Amino acid sequence: MNKFITECENRLQDKYRLIDENAYFNQVKVLNAFKNQRISLRHFNGTTGYGYDDEGRDGLGKLYAEAFGAECGIVSPHILSGTHALTVALFGLLRPKDTLLCISGMPYDTLRPVIFGEGNGSLKDYGINFDCCDLTDGDFDYATVKSKIDASVKIVYIQRSRGYELRDAFSCAQIEKMCLFLREEGFNGCIFVDNCYGEFVETREPTEVGADVIVGSLIKNAGGGLAQNGGYICGKAKYINLIGNRLTTPSTGLEVGAYPLGYQYLYQGLFLAPHTVAQALKCSILIGYAMSQLGYKNYPSLDKTPYDITRAIKFDSADKMIEFIREIQYASPIDSFVTCEAWDMPGYDEKIIMAAGTFVSGSSVELSADGPIKPPYIAYFQGGLTYEHGKYALERILNKLR
């Protein structure tokens, strides 16, 4: 078994080298942001009450904004998840009779009740319209997008990662091309990108190629495996200020928001993020390549570098999919003795089985896997704080499947 894995590693050296080059570029970019923002020990301190003049909170927003090539940023442990960050941002920007146009297919499962749920406080309940463009062969359908752009469309929404779909994540080059197209067609609203799982995978972020707002979770890439909760929203100042009014109140905006526990892990997590993402990418392509050699189709294809840290592997039965996910749990440092079972997770229409033996509960920059129990039987796995952990998990998976 070790010989097989070594053969896989030998064939992946060129890809590993490119991942390391990107990680170095991003590490320097993040380090320069720390230096330019003059981050010091005082920024780690927490505050109480209203949090006026909270240097840690304000410093994080400026730091993320620079690292992501944006004008302004919100980084907050009070943001509960990626879905919460997206919800706050959308409610901050949209008004009754506006249209939200998603051009990357249907959004991820947990966001659908936010957009068009009925009687639950959704965007639809507030008179905000939703429209959607399906993809064509995994890419944007430019003709359909053009036909749907009108004066009511205030946000064009792009989900960078695949969610529970069988497609590749979008590259920043694809997002850049679409941003240019939208502006050429006269769209002057907000180009909004769900950036979850994509941070630091490439040397550019969507806000560096034309997007107006990007949103993500700190227990994915950007938190580097150290952030214990939280989310970020970065982009143009005029949009971030509106979103800040929804995060707190229109009268206080981004001037308030205390966090007594302090911010060290949020700062340190961002510093580690480029390296952590590189580890996760190496885990992804090693496990993906090995599984492809055994005949399991998986996405993204192995002939190119991934554009996010997630991978989808297709199985011919529910039992094999469940075995794969359970082996990820058994290989975990936390709760390795637990046998995963499918359950009705909040926000999903199908039963979900999830392996997440993680130091931070639910962290998906740590090695984890999940998927809905329905055909086609697809396990979605992501993360890996260390390449060695991913390699050990692969050994267990191969022993089980072979």
Sequence and secondary structure as in RCSB ss.txt:
>XXXX:A:sequence
MNKFITECENRLQDKYRLIDENAYFNQVKVLNAFKNQRISLRHFNGTTGYGYDDEGRDGLGKLYAEAFGAECGIV
SPHILSGTHALTVALFGLLRPKDTLLCISGMPYDTLRPVIFGEGNGSLKDYGINFDCCDLTDGDFDYATVKSKID
ASVKIVYIQRSRGYELRDAFSCAQIEKMCLFLREEGFNGCIFVDNCYGEFVETREPTEVGADVIVGSLIKNAGGG
LAQNGGYICGKAKYINLIGNRLTTPSTGLEVGAYPLGYQYLYQGLFLAPHTVAQALKCSILIGYAMSQLGYKNYP
SLDKTPYDITRAIKFDSADKMIEFIREIQYASPIDSFVTCEAWDMPGYDEKIIMAAGTFVSGSSVELSADGPIKP
PYIAYFQGGLTYEHGKYALERILNKLR
>XXXX:A:secstr
 HHHHHHHHHHTHHHHHHHHHHHHHHHHHHHHHHHHTT  GGGG    TT TT HHHHHHHHHHHHHTT SEEEE
ETT  SHHHHHHHHHHHH  TT EEEE SSS  GGGHHHHH SSSS TGGGT EEEE   BTTB  HHHHHHH  
TTEEEEEEE S TTSSS    HHHHHHHHHHHHHTT  SEEEEE TTTTTTSS  GGGTT SEEEEETTTGGGTT
T  S EEEEE HHHHHHHHHHHS TTTGGG    TT SHHHHHHHHHHHHHHHHHHHHHHHHHHHHHHTT  EES
 TTS  SSSEEEEEESSHHHHHHHHHHHHHTSSSSTT     B  TT SS EEEE   SSTT SSSSEEEEESSS
SEEEEEE  SSHHHHHHHHHHHHHHH 
